[in-house]
Amino acid sequence: MEILAVKWKKHRAPRRVLAIRLQAMGDLVITLPYLQGLRNMLPPGTRLDLLTREEVDAIPRNMNLFNRVYSIGGGRITKKQLLHTAMLLPRLLLNRYDVVIDLQDNIISRLTTKCLRPKSWSVFDRLSEIPAGERTRQTIEAIGLGTCFPAAGFNLVNRTDAMKLLQDNGWIKECKLLLLNPAGAFETRNWPLDNYTRFAGLWLKRFPRTQFLILGTSFIADKSIYLEEALGGLCINLVNKTTPAQAFAIMQEVKFVLSEDSGLMHMAWVSGVPTMALFGSTGSQKARPLGGHTAFVDSADLECGGCMLEKCKFADTRCLTRYTPELIFKKSIALLES
């Protein structure tokens, strides 16, 4: 795959770099280990800024990664976003960026890059079938500064509030945290809830010093109550109790994640947490987690695989129901042992 780019040609390293990512929380999070890798490549004193949306800026603002995080408002309405971008451009122009790395490739990111007139730039290939993380790495490397090695273990500005929240809700530090995340957007991306409780039972037999954690929004409130009742005192239910930045900070304490396709799944693997991902109707080719600390099951082997339908045309979500708790547990243990 050839990335559209103008390479950095000067002998010295660039002094001011801007990265642009404007999509949803999970998509932004995917870029973070690669931007941390970029930061590690650049000499001390180099300015690395981020342009993103107000809806998703909480996590990057809580990281000692960027010199400045710029946010545009307007929600998800393009016309309003363009207006906010136009108002922000004079401030961006003052920074006189040497390099712009467009990890979005939409009308706003293209317009911003054109107006800033950097000496070097690169553009994310949003149509490629290559996983998003790999495309992010390739877009950064297309600038010509060297090999970008993704880095986890983020340095957060504030972890105290998140840790206190965990402890106030029953976390015993001697117990390892396992995150259960039944947060797939549609029924075709949902593993049966009873499978989670059966998986938890198998896990406890192998690792008795475990507590089960549930994070997220009101979207999974009913599911979290079901799991909390089924798992009793071993469950820490923080649904609707965390900000995105707190959830990301808490993720750094988690030892294993079992997750459907969602933003939290991306938070997990980019944080270096062993992650077992469950893909139903989602095509895993673009969205799958990367690295030796991840594994996944998907529907690619089925004739109807990767259908992206919200409701199963067979009414049985066979792409996920065929995966038993015993099988997922076996794959999870293999992942840990590897």
C-alpha positions as CSV (number, residue, x, y, z in Angstrom):
1,M,0.0,0.0,0.0
2,E,1.4,3.4,-1.0
3,I,0.6,6.2,1.4
4,L,0.0,9.7,-0.1
5,A,2.8,11.8,1.4
6,V,5.5,14.4,1.0
7,K,8.5,13.3,2.9
8,W,10.5,15.4,5.3
9,K,13.7,16.3,3.4
10,K,15.7,18.4,5.8
11,H,18.7,16.9,7.7
12,R,17.4,18.2,11.0
13,A,14.3,16.7,12.7
14,P,11.1,18.7,12.4
15,R,10.4,21.1,15.3
16,R,6.6,21.3,15.2
17,V,4.3,18.3,14.3
18,L,0.5,18.2,14.2
19,A,-1.5,14.9,14.1
20,I,-5.1,15.0,13.1
21,R,-7.7,12.4,14.2
22,L,-11.4,13.4,14.3
23,Q,-13.4,10.2,14.5
24,A,-15.0,8.3,17.4
25,M,-13.3,7.5,20.7
26,G,-12.2,4.0,19.7
27,D,-10.7,5.2,16.4
28,L,-8.8,8.0,18.2
29,V,-7.5,5.6,20.9
30,I,-6.1,3.3,18.2
31,T,-3.7,6.0,17.1
32,L,-2.3,6.6,20.6
33,P,0.4,3.9,20.8
34,Y,1.6,4.9,17.4
35,L,1.7,8.6,18.3
36,Q,3.6,7.6,21.4
37,G,6.0,5.8,19.2
38,L,6.3,9.0,17.1
39,R,7.0,11.0,20.2
40,N,9.8,8.5,21.2
41,M,11.3,9.0,17.7
42,L,11.4,12.8,17.9
43,P,14.2,14.7,19.7
44,P,13.4,16.2,23.1
45,G,11.9,19.7,22.7
46,T,10.0,18.8,19.5
47,R,6.4,20.0,19.7
48,L,3.8,17.3,19.0
49,D,0.2,18.6,19.0
50,L,-3.2,16.8,18.3
51,L,-6.3,18.1,16.5
52,T,-9.4,16.2,17.4
53,R,-13.1,16.7,18.3
54,E,-14.4,17.9,21.6
55,E,-16.4,14.7,22.0
56,V,-13.3,12.5,22.2
57,D,-10.6,14.8,23.6
58,A,-10.8,13.7,27.3
59,I,-8.3,10.8,27.0
60,P,-5.5,12.6,25.0
61,R,-5.9,15.6,27.4
62,N,-5.1,13.3,30.3
63,M,-1.8,12.1,28.7
64,N,1.7,13.4,28.9
65,L,2.0,12.8,25.2
66,F,1.0,16.0,23.4
67,N,2.2,19.5,24.0
68,R,-1.3,20.8,23.1
69,V,-4.6,19.2,22.2
70,Y,-6.8,21.3,20.0
71,S,-10.5,20.4,19.7
72,I,-13.2,21.4,17.3
73,G,-16.9,21.5,18.3
74,G,-20.0,21.0,16.2
75,G,-20.8,17.5,17.3
76,R,-21.1,15.2,14.3
77,I,-22.5,17.8,11.9
78,T,-20.0,18.6,9.2
79,K,-21.1,22.2,8.6
80,K,-20.8,23.1,12.3
81,Q,-17.4,21.3,12.4
82,L,-16.2,23.4,9.4
83,L,-17.3,26.6,11.2
84,H,-15.4,25.6,14.4
85,T,-12.3,24.6,12.3
86,A,-12.4,28.0,10.5
87,M,-12.4,29.7,13.9
88,L,-9.5,27.6,15.1
89,L,-7.2,27.9,12.1
90,P,-5.6,31.3,13.0
91,R,-4.3,29.7,16.2
92,L,-3.0,26.7,14.4
93,L,-1.3,28.9,11.8
94,L,0.6,30.7,14.5
95,N,2.4,27.4,15.3
96,R,3.9,27.1,11.8
97,Y,3.9,23.3,11.7
98,D,6.7,21.6,9.8
99,V,4.8,18.4,9.5
100,V,1.0,17.5,9.5
101,I,0.0,13.8,9.8
102,D,-3.6,13.4,8.6
103,L,-4.9,10.3,10.3
104,Q,-8.5,11.1,9.3
105,D,-8.7,12.0,5.5
106,N,-11.9,13.9,5.4
107,I,-12.9,17.4,4.3
108,I,-11.9,19.0,7.5
109,S,-8.5,17.3,7.8
110,R,-7.7,18.0,4.2
111,L,-8.7,21.6,4.4
112,T,-6.7,22.1,7.6
113,T,-3.5,20.6,6.0
114,K,-3.9,22.7,2.9
115,C,-4.3,25.9,5.0
116,L,-1.3,25.1,7.2
117,R,1.0,24.5,4.2
118,P,3.5,22.2,6.0
119,K,6.8,21.3,4.4
120,S,5.9,17.6,4.9
121,W,2.6,15.7,5.3
122,S,1.0,12.3,4.9
123,V,-2.6,11.1,4.6
124,F,-4.3,8.0,6.2
125,D,-5.7,5.5,3.7
126,R,-9.3,5.1,5.0
127,L,-10.4,2.7,2.3
128,S,-7.7,0.1,2.7
129,E,-8.6,-3.4,4.2
130,I,-5.5,-3.3,6.3
131,P,-6.1,-3.0,10.1
132,A,-6.4,0.6,11.3
133,G,-3.4,0.3,13.6
134,E,-1.2,-0.8,10.8
135,R,-2.4,2.0,8.5
136,T,-1.7,4.5,11.3
137,R,1.9,3.2,11.6
138,Q,2.4,3.4,7.8
139,T,1.0,6.9,7.7
140,I,3.5,8.1,10.3
141,E,6.4,6.3,8.7
142,A,5.5,7.9,5.3
143,I,6.8,11.2,6.6
144,G,10.3,9.6,6.4
145,L,11.5,10.0,10.0
146,G,12.2,6.3,10.6
147,T,10.4,3.2,11.9
148,C,7.5,3.8,14.3
149,F,7.3,1.3,17.0
150,P,3.9,1.4,18.8
151,A,4.3,2.0,22.6
152,A,1.9,1.2,25.4
153,G,2.3,2.0,29.1
154,F,1.0,5.6,28.8
155,N,2.0,8.3,31.2
156,L,-1.2,9.8,32.4
157,V,-1.7,13.2,34.0
158,N,-4.1,12.0,36.6
159,R,-4.7,8.5,37.8
160,T,-5.6,9.2,41.4
161,D,-9.3,9.8,40.9
162,A,-9.7,6.6,38.9
163,M,-7.8,4.5,41.4
164,K,-9.9,5.9,44.3
165,L,-13.1,5.2,42.3
166,L,-12.0,1.6,41.9
167,Q,-11.2,1.2,45.6
168,D,-14.4,2.9,46.7
169,N,-16.4,0.4,44.7
170,G,-14.7,-2.7,46.3
171,W,-11.5,-3.3,44.4
172,I,-9.1,-5.5,46.5
173,K,-5.6,-4.7,45.3
174,E,-4.5,-8.3,45.8
175,C,-7.1,-9.4,43.2
176,K,-6.5,-9.2,39.5
177,L,-9.1,-7.3,37.4
178,L,-10.8,-9.0,34.5
179,L,-12.9,-6.7,32.3
180,L,-16.1,-8.2,30.9
181,N,-17.4,-5.9,28.1
182,P,-20.7,-7.0,26.4
183,A,-20.9,-3.7,24.5
184,G,-21.3,-4.6,20.9
185,A,-23.6,-2.1,19.2
186,F,-26.1,-4.5,17.7
187,E,-27.5,-7.9,18.6
188,T,-25.4,-9.5,15.8
189,R,-22.3,-8.3,17.7
190,N,-23.5,-9.6,21.1
191,W,-22.3,-12.8,22.8
192,P,-25.0,-14.3,25.0
193,L,-24.8,-12.8,28.5
194,D,-25.0,-16.3,30.1
195,N,-21.8,-17.2,28.3
196,Y,-20.0,-14.4,30.2
197,T,-21.1,-15.8,33.5
198,R,-20.1,-19.3,32.5
199,F,-16.7,-18.0,31.3
200,A,-16.3,-16.2,34.7
201,G,-16.9,-19.5,36.5
202,L,-14.2,-21.3,34.4
203,W,-11.8,-18.4,35.0
204,L,-12.4,-18.5,38.8
205,K,-11.5,-22.1,39.0
206,R,-8.1,-21.3,37.4
207,F,-7.6,-17.9,38.9
208,P,-9.5,-17.6,42.2
209,R,-8.0,-14.2,43.1
210,T,-10.0,-12.4,40.5
211,Q,-12.5,-9.6,40.5
212,F,-14.7,-8.9,37.4
213,L,-15.0,-5.3,36.2
214,I,-17.7,-3.7,34.0
215,L,-17.2,-0.2,32.5
216,G,-19.2,1.8,30.1
217,T,-22.2,3.9,29.6
218,S,-26.0,3.5,30.1
219,F,-26.0,1.6,26.8
220,I,-25.0,-1.5,28.7
221,A,-26.7,-0.7,32.1
222,D,-29.2,-3.6,32.0
223,K,-26.4,-6.0,31.0
224,S,-24.2,-4.8,33.8
225,I,-27.0,-5.4,36.4
226,Y,-27.5,-8.9,35.1
227,L,-23.7,-9.7,35.4
228,E,-23.5,-8.0,38.8
229,E,-26.3,-10.1,40.1
230,A,-24.9,-13.3,38.6
231,L,-21.3,-12.7,39.9
232,G,-22.2,-11.2,43.3
233,G,-19.5,-9.6,45.3
234,L,-16.9,-10.5,42.8
235,C,-18.2,-7.9,40.4
236,I,-17.3,-4.2,40.3
237,N,-19.9,-2.4,38.3
238,L,-18.7,1.1,37.2
239,V,-21.2,1.6,34.4
240,N,-22.1,5.3,34.1
241,K,-19.6,6.1,36.9
242,T,-16.5,7.1,35.0
243,T,-15.4,9.7,32.5
244,P,-13.6,8.4,29.4
245,A,-10.3,9.6,30.9
246,Q,-11.1,7.7,34.2
247,A,-12.0,4.6,32.2
248,F,-8.8,4.7,30.3
249,A,-6.8,5.2,33.5
250,I,-8.6,2.2,35.1
251,M,-7.8,0.1,32.0
252,Q,-4.1,0.4,32.9
253,E,-4.8,-1.7,36.0
254,V,-6.8,-4.5,34.2
255,K,-5.0,-7.8,33.6
256,F,-7.3,-9.4,31.0
257,V,-10.2,-8.2,28.8
258,L,-13.0,-10.2,27.2
259,S,-14.8,-7.8,24.9
260,E,-17.2,-7.5,22.0
261,D,-16.3,-5.0,19.2
262,S,-16.4,-1.6,21.0
263,G,-14.3,1.4,22.0
264,L,-13.3,-0.3,25.3
265,M,-11.9,-3.2,23.3
266,H,-9.6,-0.7,21.5
267,M,-8.7,1.0,24.8
268,A,-7.6,-2.4,26.1
269,W,-5.2,-3.6,23.4
270,V,-3.6,-0.2,22.8
271,S,-2.8,-0.2,26.6
272,G,-1.0,-3.5,26.2
273,V,-3.6,-5.5,28.1
274,P,-4.1,-9.1,27.0
275,T,-7.4,-8.9,25.0
276,M,-9.8,-11.5,23.7
277,A,-12.1,-9.9,21.1
278,L,-15.4,-11.3,20.0
279,F,-16.4,-10.2,16.5
280,G,-19.9,-11.2,15.2
281,S,-21.3,-9.4,12.2
282,T,-18.3,-7.0,12.1
283,G,-15.6,-7.6,9.6
284,S,-12.5,-8.1,11.7
285,Q,-10.1,-7.3,9.0
286,K,-10.1,-3.6,9.7
287,A,-11.1,-3.5,13.3
288,R,-9.2,-6.4,14.9
289,P,-6.7,-5.7,17.7
290,L,-3.0,-6.0,16.9
291,G,0.0,-7.5,18.7
292,G,1.0,-10.7,20.4
293,H,-1.1,-9.9,23.5
294,T,-4.4,-10.1,21.5
295,A,-6.6,-12.8,20.0
296,F,-10.0,-12.8,18.4
297,V,-12.8,-14.9,17.0
298,D,-14.9,-13.8,14.1
299,S,-17.3,-14.8,11.4
300,A,-14.9,-14.8,8.4
301,D,-15.3,-18.5,7.8
302,L,-19.1,-18.4,7.4
303,E,-20.8,-17.7,4.1
304,C,-22.7,-14.8,5.8
305,G,-19.6,-13.7,7.6
306,G,-19.0,-9.9,8.1
307,C,-22.5,-9.1,7.0
308,M,-22.6,-5.9,9.1
309,L,-26.4,-6.4,9.6
310,E,-28.0,-5.2,12.8
311,K,-30.2,-8.2,13.0
312,C,-29.3,-11.8,12.0
313,K,-31.1,-13.0,8.9
314,F,-31.2,-16.4,10.5
315,A,-32.4,-15.0,13.8
316,D,-29.8,-17.0,15.7
317,T,-26.6,-14.8,15.5
318,R,-24.8,-18.0,14.7
319,C,-21.5,-16.1,14.0
320,L,-21.1,-15.7,17.8
321,T,-23.4,-18.2,19.5
322,R,-21.3,-21.1,18.1
323,Y,-18.4,-20.0,20.3
324,T,-18.9,-21.6,23.7
325,P,-17.5,-20.3,27.0
326,E,-15.3,-23.3,27.1
327,L,-13.7,-22.6,23.7
328,I,-13.2,-18.9,24.5
329,F,-11.7,-19.8,27.9
330,K,-9.3,-22.2,26.2
331,K,-8.3,-19.5,23.7
332,S,-7.9,-17.0,26.5
333,I,-5.5,-19.3,28.5
334,A,-3.5,-20.0,25.3
335,L,-3.2,-16.2,24.8
336,L,-2.0,-15.7,28.4
337,E,0.5,-18.6,28.1
338,S,1.9,-17.3,24.9
